[in-house]
Amino acid sequence: MIGPGEVIIALIVIGLPATAIFYGFHRFFKFREKQLDADTRLAAEKAAQYAASNAELEARVRVLEKIVTDGGIETAAQIEALRSAPALPKSSPKPAQGDKVQ
């Protein structure tokens, strides 16, 4: 006959390793979920950057197509108008104190 002490020992011998394995798998899959979430956010951010860049390039191509398909006199006037148009601000490093700005 099996006594209560032997049942408790059997539960400890089987239950503790099973609980430890379950806990390890649970933590591993939580880690993988966080990692995939971070990768998803990074991919979405890159897609937004590519979309913005693509829209800018499409606008520039439209301008070039219009210049190429228009007549010669209008083309020269448009090129001059584009030269005098303000350029898009580019991010440039700010000069340090003491540096001369030209």
C-alpha positions as CSV (number, residue, x, y, z in Angstrom):
1,M,0.0,0.0,0.0
2,I,1.2,3.5,-0.8
3,G,1.3,5.9,2.1
4,P,0.7,9.7,2.1
5,G,4.4,10.4,2.4
6,E,5.1,8.5,-0.8
7,V,2.3,10.3,-2.7
8,I,3.7,13.7,-1.6
9,I,7.2,12.6,-2.8
10,A,5.8,11.4,-6.1
11,L,4.0,14.7,-6.6
12,I,7.2,16.6,-5.8
13,V,9.3,14.5,-8.1
14,I,6.8,14.8,-11.0
15,G,5.2,18.2,-10.2
16,L,8.2,20.4,-9.7
17,P,10.0,19.5,-13.0
18,A,6.7,19.8,-14.9
19,T,6.0,23.2,-13.3
20,A,9.6,24.4,-14.0
21,I,9.4,23.3,-17.7
22,F,6.0,25.0,-18.1
23,Y,7.3,28.3,-16.5
24,G,10.4,28.2,-18.8
25,F,8.3,27.8,-21.9
26,H,5.9,30.5,-20.7
27,R,8.7,33.0,-20.2
28,F,10.3,32.0,-23.6
29,F,7.1,32.6,-25.5
30,K,6.5,35.9,-23.7
31,F,10.0,37.0,-24.8
32,R,9.4,35.9,-28.4
33,E,6.0,37.8,-28.4
34,K,7.7,41.0,-27.3
35,Q,10.5,40.5,-29.8
36,L,8.0,40.1,-32.7
37,D,6.1,43.1,-31.5
38,A,9.2,45.2,-31.6
39,D,10.1,43.9,-35.1
40,T,6.5,44.7,-36.3
41,R,6.8,48.3,-35.0
42,L,10.2,48.7,-36.7
43,A,8.8,47.4,-40.0
44,A,5.8,49.7,-39.9
45,E,8.1,52.7,-39.2
46,K,10.3,51.8,-42.2
47,A,7.3,51.4,-44.4
48,A,6.1,54.9,-43.4
49,Q,9.5,56.3,-44.2
50,Y,9.6,54.6,-47.6
51,A,6.1,55.8,-48.4
52,A,7.0,59.4,-47.6
53,S,10.2,59.2,-49.7
54,N,8.2,57.6,-52.5
55,A,5.6,60.4,-52.5
56,E,8.3,63.0,-52.7
57,L,10.0,61.2,-55.6
58,E,6.6,60.9,-57.4
59,A,6.0,64.6,-57.1
60,R,9.5,65.4,-58.5
61,V,8.9,63.0,-61.4
62,R,5.5,64.7,-62.2
63,V,7.3,68.0,-62.4
64,L,9.9,66.6,-64.7
65,E,7.3,65.0,-66.9
66,K,5.4,68.2,-67.2
67,I,8.6,70.1,-68.1
68,V,9.6,67.5,-70.7
69,T,6.1,67.4,-72.4
70,D,5.6,71.2,-72.5
71,G,6.8,73.5,-75.3
72,G,10.3,75.0,-75.4
73,I,9.4,78.6,-74.3
74,E,7.3,77.4,-71.4
75,T,10.0,74.9,-70.4
76,A,12.6,77.6,-69.9
77,A,10.3,79.7,-67.8
78,Q,9.4,76.7,-65.6
79,I,13.0,75.8,-65.1
80,E,13.8,79.4,-64.0
81,A,10.8,79.3,-61.7
82,L,12.0,76.1,-60.1
83,R,15.4,77.6,-59.6
84,S,14.0,80.5,-57.7
85,A,11.6,78.4,-55.7
86,P,12.6,77.8,-52.1
87,A,14.2,74.4,-51.6
88,L,12.9,71.9,-49.1
89,P,14.6,72.4,-45.7
90,K,17.2,69.7,-45.1
91,S,18.3,68.7,-41.7
92,S,21.8,70.0,-41.2
93,P,23.9,70.1,-38.1
94,K,23.8,73.3,-36.2
95,P,27.1,75.2,-35.9
96,A,28.7,75.0,-32.6
97,Q,29.3,78.1,-30.6
98,G,32.3,80.0,-31.8
99,D,32.0,78.6,-35.4
100,K,31.4,81.1,-38.1
101,V,28.3,80.8,-40.2
102,Q,28.7,81.7,-43.8
